Amino acid sequence: MADRSFLDWPFFEQRHRDWADRLDAWCAKNLPVDHSDVDAACRDLVARLGEAGFLNPTAVDTANPGPLDVRTLCLTRETLARHDGLADFAFAMQGLGTGAISLFGTPEQQQWLDRTRAGKALSAFALSEPRSGSDVANMDMAATRDGGDYVLSGEKTWISNGGIADLYTVFARTGEAPGARGISAFLVPADTPGLEVAERLDVIAPHPLARLAFNDVRVPASAMIGKPGDGFKIAMSVLDVFRSTVGAAALGFARRALDETLERAGSRELFGAPLFDLQMVQGHIAEMALDIDAAALLIYRAAWTKDMGAPRVTREAAMAKLFATDRAQEVIDKAVQIHGGDGVRRGHIVESLYREIRALRIYEGASDVQKVVIARQTMK
């Protein structure tokens, strides 16, 4: 049983505790799912999460608008990740993919949100390119004005939900100014002519990923999210909200690794005594528990700060994401070591956690980039 004592921390209200309890009960009955067909599994997970109401926090409720609740987003990702990494992925993309629409979209654009929150449409966030991952300002994709339309040309890659999404939030260079100040954001439905899946990408933890080609994709000017040239600001605002949740997913993986390790250390005998009796194993478990609590404090500090009305939490979110993902990698590595041969046997939960955690240290800002962000914010 995963530690639940952190829910009593002052970061949370009773509604957060109730939400975590309901979601954990749902997960125990419905997860994990079969990962042999990740496209089908993601579609099914989104539909079932939506039907159960667990996608509601991912986007603004158009009937009762209000700010996104980052603490609920983090609690949800942590809980889902502890049970099934693909379920966390499915939930996360519904939020990240529509984040710009929630924060900056017009009422017409926000009509999509009723569908994504209900699990009836899948969304994706198309920012990275072959030549620009962390260096967003260096993107090549162009959006050229043509009368009442924009024409998008270029490529996006490493796009989560690529190939199965119903809508994409796409960032492209509109040229109002050099660098980051000349980028805009667009809402592009997946069935728009000229938008093609150029390549499906296989990674060590199977998720739906693709490289997308935009071959003179024509969208109306009303598809622009926010104002011309605001794309970089929009992207960073979205990441400000969702970067902490990446740390929360890592935290869920780490908690599961600790749970599995405690069971292993208590049930496996070595030299005539439980594995736990070895002081070296006790030392590893102590370090794992310490890293988990420290990560949780950073994550929920960032989430609470944002929920309390802070316009930006760039420093706090970067710290939470960096520490939680890096330390979760260490926690899971210790779990693999304590499990011995079983820890690297395909199909074992610890082996799958080892594959799942690695990508979190790269996407939404790699660990080294987070250090740069923290340093610059600290200098300010």
LUMRO-452256 format. One record per residue (C-alpha): residue number from 1; x, y, z; residue in one letter. Coordinates in Angstrom, 3 decimals, padded with zeros to 6 digits. Each point is the difference from the previous one (the first is absolute). Example, Ala and Ser with C-alpha at 12.3 -4.5 7.8 and 13.67 -1.06 7.14 Angstrom:
// residues 2
- nr,x,y,z,rest
- 1,012.300,-004.500,007.800,a;
- 2,001.370,003.440,-000.660,s;
//
This chain:
// residues 380
- nr,x,y,z,rest
- 1,000.000,000.000,000.000,m;
- 2,001.485,003.326,-001.077,a;
- 3,000.611,002.642,002.654,d;
- 4,-003.021,002.316,000.273,r;
- 5,001.176,002.142,002.914,s;
- 6,001.079,002.807,-002.339,f;
- 7,-003.671,000.728,-000.696,l;
- 8,-000.175,001.495,003.505,d;
- 9,002.552,002.667,-000.925,w;
- 10,-001.353,003.563,000.067,p;
- 11,000.367,000.287,-003.786,f;
- 12,-003.279,-001.899,-000.403,f;
- 13,-003.668,000.600,000.677,e;
- 14,-002.525,-002.704,000.807,q;
- 15,-001.178,-000.018,-003.619,r;
- 16,003.492,-001.042,-001.076,h;
- 17,000.027,-002.880,002.480,r;
- 18,-003.445,-001.133,-001.130,d;
- 19,001.088,000.169,-003.648,w;
- 20,003.129,-002.065,000.697,a;
- 21,-002.042,-002.636,001.839,d;
- 22,-002.564,-000.319,-002.806,r;
- 23,002.670,-000.176,-002.687,l;
- 24,002.071,-002.571,001.897,d;
- 25,-003.067,-002.217,000.366,a;
- 26,-000.739,000.343,-003.740,w;
- 27,003.606,-000.851,-000.869,c;
- 28,-000.039,-003.109,002.191,a;
- 29,-002.979,-001.307,-001.997,k;
- 30,001.021,001.105,-003.509,n;
- 31,003.799,000.030,-000.230,l;
- 32,002.382,-001.067,-001.370,p;
- 33,-001.180,-000.471,-003.571,v;
- 34,001.389,-002.097,-002.837,d;
- 35,002.820,001.947,-001.702,h;
- 36,000.355,-002.225,-003.064,s;
- 37,-001.835,002.568,-002.162,d;
- 38,000.821,003.397,001.475,v;
- 39,-002.185,001.941,-002.428,d;
- 40,-003.084,-001.997,000.919,a;
- 41,000.934,000.019,003.679,a;
- 42,000.348,003.795,000.066,c;
- 43,-003.305,000.538,-001.760,r;
- 44,-001.696,-002.368,002.442,d;
- 45,001.647,001.593,003.042,l;
- 46,-001.016,003.504,-001.062,v;
- 47,-003.567,-001.149,-000.570,a;
- 48,-000.239,-001.754,003.365,r;
- 49,001.717,002.779,001.950,l;
- 50,-002.330,002.486,-001.622,g;
- 51,-003.088,-002.064,000.717,e;
- 52,001.032,-000.266,003.656,a;
- 53,000.539,003.768,000.228,g;
- 54,003.732,-000.199,000.618,f;
- 55,000.890,002.132,-003.041,l;
- 56,-001.922,003.000,001.350,n;
- 57,003.105,001.667,001.512,p;
- 58,001.878,-000.081,-003.325,t;
- 59,-001.759,003.026,-001.500,a;
- 60,-002.215,002.944,000.817,v;
- 61,-003.678,-000.742,000.564,d;
- 62,-001.643,002.272,-002.576,t;
- 63,-003.247,000.067,002.014,a;
- 64,001.808,001.096,003.175,n;
- 65,003.390,001.468,-000.986,p;
- 66,002.779,000.175,002.539,g;
- 67,003.744,-000.589,000.283,p;
- 68,001.440,-003.473,-000.411,l;
- 69,000.573,-001.731,003.356,d;
- 70,003.653,-001.027,-000.165,v;
- 71,-000.133,-001.946,003.263,r;
- 72,-002.760,-002.208,-001.406,t;
- 73,001.960,-000.440,-003.238,l;
- 74,003.064,-001.090,001.985,c;
- 75,-001.930,-002.325,002.300,l;
- 76,-001.638,-001.614,-003.016,t;
- 77,003.248,-000.563,-001.852,r;
- 78,001.710,-001.354,003.108,e;
- 79,-002.826,-002.449,000.659,t;
- 80,-000.357,-001.177,-003.590,l;
- 81,003.762,-000.418,-000.433,a;
- 82,000.166,-002.136,003.125,r;
- 83,-002.502,-002.395,-001.588,h;
- 84,000.770,000.195,-003.744,d;
- 85,002.371,002.258,-001.921,g;
- 86,-002.145,-000.053,-003.139,l;
- 87,-003.026,001.220,001.968,a;
- 88,002.078,002.921,001.246,d;
- 89,001.072,000.741,-003.572,f;
- 90,-003.597,-000.041,-001.251,a;
- 91,-001.136,002.398,002.721,f;
- 92,002.979,002.322,-000.331,a;
- 93,-000.413,000.558,-003.718,m;
- 94,-003.628,001.048,000.410,q;
- 95,001.267,002.848,002.169,g;
- 96,003.186,000.976,-001.801,l;
- 97,-001.630,-000.236,-003.422,g;
- 98,-002.788,002.411,000.946,t;
- 99,001.898,002.173,002.472,g;
- 100,000.399,002.895,-002.421,a;
- 101,-003.707,-000.136,-000.834,i;
- 102,-000.942,-000.001,003.689,s;
- 103,002.265,002.950,000.788,l;
- 104,-000.244,002.103,-003.175,f;
- 105,-002.689,-001.463,-002.270,g;
- 106,-003.050,001.791,-001.363,t;
- 107,-003.485,-001.259,000.927,p;
- 108,-000.195,-001.638,-003.431,e;
- 109,003.309,-001.804,000.497,q;
- 110,-000.976,-001.042,003.515,q;
- 111,-002.932,-001.965,-001.379,q;
- 112,002.546,-002.782,-000.463,w;
- 113,000.493,-000.176,003.771,l;
- 114,-003.386,-001.543,000.711,d;
- 115,001.013,-002.886,-002.252,r;
- 116,003.517,-000.461,001.364,t;
- 117,-001.201,000.124,003.617,r;
- 118,-002.639,-002.621,-000.811,a;
- 119,002.582,-002.283,-001.628,g;
- 120,-001.616,000.326,-003.423,k;
- 121,002.966,001.688,-001.709,a;
- 122,003.755,-000.429,000.455,l;
- 123,002.357,002.973,-000.006,s;
- 124,003.699,000.588,-000.633,a;
- 125,002.611,002.727,000.531,f;
- 126,002.142,000.514,-003.120,a;
- 127,003.021,002.081,001.006,l;
- 128,003.207,-001.987,-000.620,s;
- 129,001.692,-000.183,-003.394,e;
- 130,002.915,-001.991,-001.416,p;
- 131,002.316,003.008,000.480,r;
- 132,-001.556,001.557,003.088,s;
- 133,-001.005,-001.903,003.099,g;
- 134,000.876,001.913,003.139,s;
- 135,001.011,003.000,-002.138,d;
- 136,-003.565,000.975,-000.906,v;
- 137,001.004,003.371,-001.422,a;
- 138,001.999,-001.794,-002.710,n;
- 139,-003.020,-001.646,-001.642,m;
- 140,-000.259,-000.109,-003.800,d;
- 141,-003.681,-000.654,-000.609,m;
- 142,-001.574,002.968,-001.749,a;
- 143,-003.548,001.330,-000.018,a;
- 144,-000.484,002.405,-002.880,t;
- 145,-002.981,002.346,-000.187,r;
- 146,-002.059,-000.425,-003.159,d;
- 147,-003.092,002.166,-000.003,g;
- 148,-002.273,-001.213,002.774,g;
- 149,002.078,-003.150,000.571,d;
- 150,003.383,-001.162,001.226,y;
- 151,001.945,-002.674,-001.878,v;
- 152,002.175,-002.238,002.206,l;
- 153,003.074,-001.681,-001.445,s;
- 154,002.611,-002.114,001.767,g;
- 155,000.377,-002.914,002.385,e;
- 156,-000.604,-000.803,003.646,k;
- 157,001.493,-003.015,001.744,t;
- 158,-000.164,-001.939,003.251,w;
- 159,-003.681,000.954,000.126,i;
- 160,-001.827,-001.975,002.681,s;
- 161,-003.353,-001.286,-001.265,n;
- 162,001.330,000.656,-003.491,g;
- 163,-002.077,-002.022,-002.438,g;
- 164,-002.929,-000.580,002.358,i;
- 165,-000.854,003.555,001.123,a;
- 166,-003.116,001.764,-001.225,d;
- 167,001.486,003.466,000.437,l;
- 168,003.484,001.472,000.242,y;
- 169,001.235,003.190,001.613,t;
- 170,002.695,000.989,-002.493,v;
- 171,002.693,002.649,000.336,f;
- 172,001.435,001.642,-003.129,a;
- 173,002.076,002.993,-000.988,r;
- 174,-002.156,002.920,-001.200,t;
- 175,002.914,002.450,-000.100,g;
- 176,-001.193,002.975,002.049,e;
- 177,003.516,000.248,001.459,a;
- 178,003.187,-002.090,000.132,p;
- 179,000.276,-003.057,002.225,g;
- 180,-002.581,-000.755,002.648,a;
- 181,-002.008,003.155,-000.664,r;
- 182,-000.943,-001.135,-003.507,g;
- 183,-001.842,-003.209,000.903,i;
- 184,-003.769,-000.533,000.131,s;
- 185,-002.286,-002.828,001.112,a;
- 186,-002.754,-001.663,-002.036,f;
- 187,-002.778,-002.512,000.571,l;
- 188,000.181,-002.564,-002.800,v;
- 189,-002.553,-002.838,-000.254,p;
- 190,001.619,-003.297,-000.966,a;
- 191,-002.090,-000.362,-003.166,d;
- 192,001.234,003.290,-001.499,t;
- 193,001.253,-000.652,-003.568,p;
- 194,003.783,-000.099,-000.273,g;
- 195,000.615,-001.210,003.578,l;
- 196,001.651,-003.412,-000.237,e;
- 197,001.588,-002.486,002.351,v;
- 198,003.466,-000.269,-001.526,a;
- 199,001.355,-002.587,002.444,e;
- 200,-001.030,-001.876,003.108,r;
- 201,002.743,-000.011,002.633,l;
- 202,000.840,-002.998,002.189,d;
- 203,001.504,000.661,003.423,v;
- 204,001.073,-002.151,002.954,i;
- 205,-003.314,000.544,001.807,a;
- 206,-002.614,-000.405,-002.750,p;
- 207,-002.160,003.096,-000.413,h;
- 208,-001.719,001.462,-003.080,p;
- 209,002.621,002.347,-001.467,l;
- 210,000.400,001.341,-003.518,a;
- 211,001.757,002.354,-002.349,r;
- 212,-002.564,002.198,-001.748,l;
- 213,000.302,001.665,-003.395,a;
- 214,-001.893,003.222,-000.725,f;
- 215,-000.233,000.256,-003.771,n;
- 216,-001.532,003.440,-000.626,d;
- 217,-002.615,-000.564,002.687,v;
- 218,-002.557,002.778,-000.348,r;
- 219,-001.884,001.173,003.098,v;
- 220,-002.182,003.089,000.468,p;
- 221,001.447,002.969,001.865,a;
- 222,-002.516,-000.813,002.751,s;
- 223,002.039,-003.138,000.720,a;
- 224,002.722,002.145,001.581,m;
- 225,000.084,-000.346,003.779,i;
- 226,000.708,003.359,001.607,g;
- 227,001.643,002.777,-001.975,k;
- 228,002.595,-000.082,-002.798,p;
- 229,003.461,-000.418,001.490,g;
- 230,-001.318,-001.249,003.365,d;
- 231,000.788,-003.657,-000.671,g;
- 232,003.141,-000.215,002.102,f;
- 233,-001.708,001.689,002.942,k;
- 234,-002.951,-002.359,-000.378,i;
- 235,002.227,-003.080,-000.125,a;
- 236,001.919,001.068,003.099,m;
- 237,-003.226,000.773,001.871,s;
- 238,-001.310,-003.463,-000.796,v;
- 239,003.249,-001.615,001.129,l;
- 240,-000.131,002.093,003.180,d;
- 241,-003.225,-001.810,000.855,v;
- 242,000.867,-003.498,-001.188,f;
- 243,003.740,-000.286,000.727,r;
- 244,-000.695,-000.722,003.678,s;
- 245,-002.284,-002.832,-001.061,t;
- 246,002.906,-001.740,-001.744,v;
- 247,001.714,-000.093,003.377,g;
- 248,-003.207,-001.397,001.472,a;
- 249,-000.016,-002.859,-002.514,a;
- 250,003.608,-000.760,000.929,a;
- 251,-001.057,000.044,003.639,l;
- 252,-002.691,-002.586,-000.738,g;
- 253,002.563,-002.246,-001.675,f;
- 254,002.355,000.416,002.956,a;
- 255,-002.701,-000.802,002.549,r;
- 256,-000.869,-003.198,-001.873,r;
- 257,003.693,-000.934,-000.103,a;
- 258,000.271,000.484,003.765,l;
- 259,-003.148,-002.059,000.617,d;
- 260,001.370,-002.841,-002.113,e;
- 261,003.345,000.234,001.782,t;
- 262,-001.540,-000.155,003.465,l;
- 263,-001.960,-003.110,-000.991,e;
- 264,003.121,-001.589,-001.458,r;
- 265,002.186,000.848,002.978,a;
- 266,-002.535,-001.428,002.422,g;
- 267,-000.749,-003.223,-001.861,s;
- 268,003.342,-000.983,-001.546,r;
- 269,002.502,-001.808,002.210,e;
- 270,003.752,000.278,-000.346,l;
- 271,002.483,-001.864,002.184,f;
- 272,-002.816,-001.293,002.167,g;
- 273,-001.626,003.361,000.761,a;
- 274,-002.287,002.493,-001.747,p;
- 275,001.741,002.174,-002.564,l;
- 276,-001.105,003.020,002.024,f;
- 277,002.322,-001.025,002.872,d;
- 278,003.040,000.939,-002.076,l;
- 279,001.110,003.478,001.033,q;
- 280,000.949,000.869,-003.574,m;
- 281,-003.570,-000.726,-001.105,v;
- 282,-001.338,002.103,002.868,q;
- 283,002.267,002.813,-001.141,g;
- 284,-001.377,-000.199,-003.543,h;
- 285,-003.585,000.021,001.265,i;
- 286,000.698,003.003,002.221,a;
- 287,001.444,001.921,-002.958,e;
- 288,-002.977,-000.942,-002.163,m;
- 289,-002.475,001.212,002.614,a;
- 290,001.946,003.231,000.475,l;
- 291,000.128,000.753,-003.723,d;
- 292,-003.730,-000.677,-000.364,i;
- 293,-001.009,002.346,002.816,d;
- 294,002.360,002.741,-001.173,a;
- 295,-001.344,-000.271,-003.553,a;
- 296,-003.599,000.106,001.233,a;
- 297,000.688,003.163,002.008,l;
- 298,001.449,001.773,-003.045,l;
- 299,-002.819,-001.149,-002.285,i;
- 300,-002.849,001.008,002.255,y;
- 301,001.680,003.254,000.972,r;
- 302,000.083,000.943,-003.683,a;
- 303,-003.579,-001.141,-000.556,a;
- 304,-001.298,001.786,003.116,w;
- 305,001.838,003.199,-000.939,t;
- 306,-001.607,000.004,-003.449,k;
- 307,-003.430,-000.772,001.424,d;
- 308,000.347,002.882,002.457,m;
- 309,000.115,002.400,-002.933,g;
- 310,003.675,000.398,-000.875,a;
- 311,000.150,001.198,-003.632,p;
- 312,003.096,-002.107,-000.670,r;
- 313,001.746,-002.824,001.858,v;
- 314,002.868,-000.485,-002.427,t;
- 315,002.639,-000.525,002.693,r;
- 316,-002.160,-002.150,002.262,e;
- 317,-001.245,-002.202,-002.845,a;
- 318,003.510,-000.452,-001.410,a;
- 319,001.307,-001.031,003.411,m;
- 320,-002.856,-002.448,000.491,a;
- 321,000.391,-001.553,-003.435,k;
- 322,003.793,-000.259,000.169,l;
- 323,000.248,-001.434,003.503,f;
- 324,-002.959,-002.364,-000.213,a;
- 325,000.940,-001.556,-003.339,t;
- 326,003.708,-000.326,000.801,d;
- 327,-000.611,-001.445,003.455,r;
- 328,-002.721,-002.345,-001.250,a;
- 329,002.576,-001.414,-002.398,q;
- 330,002.248,-000.711,002.996,e;
- 331,-002.836,-001.480,002.059,v;
- 332,-000.981,-002.364,-002.805,i;
- 333,003.612,-000.969,-000.619,d;
- 334,000.298,-001.025,003.652,k;
- 335,-003.212,-001.996,-000.344,a;
- 336,001.446,-001.855,-002.991,v;
- 337,003.189,-000.745,001.943,q;
- 338,-001.879,-001.366,003.005,i;
- 339,-002.188,-002.156,-002.253,h;
- 340,003.099,-001.537,-001.591,g;
- 341,-000.671,-002.033,-003.152,g;
- 342,-003.740,000.562,000.237,d;
- 343,000.640,003.740,-000.210,g;
- 344,001.155,-000.298,-003.607,v;
- 345,-002.453,-002.695,-001.083,r;
- 346,-002.353,001.322,-002.673,r;
- 347,-003.537,000.192,001.300,g;
- 348,000.933,000.607,003.628,h;
- 349,-001.429,003.226,001.392,i;
- 350,003.427,001.279,001.092,v;
- 351,001.423,-000.609,-003.475,e;
- 352,-002.879,001.936,-001.566,s;
- 353,000.499,002.869,002.449,l;
- 354,003.669,000.125,-000.999,y;
- 355,-001.037,000.535,-003.629,r;
- 356,-002.840,002.399,000.806,e;
- 357,001.972,002.460,002.106,i;
- 358,002.761,000.822,-002.474,r;
- 359,-002.041,002.114,-002.399,a;
- 360,-001.243,002.277,002.792,l;
- 361,003.509,001.397,000.405,r;
- 362,-000.122,001.157,-003.637,i;
- 363,-003.479,001.177,-000.993,y;
- 364,-001.478,003.380,000.987,e;
- 365,003.510,001.272,000.590,g;
- 366,002.981,-002.318,000.491,a;
- 367,001.698,-000.117,003.393,s;
- 368,002.996,002.040,-001.161,d;
- 369,-002.325,002.662,-001.391,v;
- 370,-001.852,000.156,003.315,q;
- 371,003.309,000.802,001.696,k;
- 372,000.455,002.941,-002.365,v;
- 373,-003.554,001.178,000.735,v;
- 374,000.537,-000.255,003.762,i;
- 375,003.323,001.832,-000.180,a;
- 376,-001.425,002.848,-002.073,r;
- 377,-003.071,000.330,002.220,q;
- 378,002.221,-000.005,003.088,t;
- 379,002.204,002.726,-001.490,m;
- 380,-003.083,002.171,-000.472,k;
//
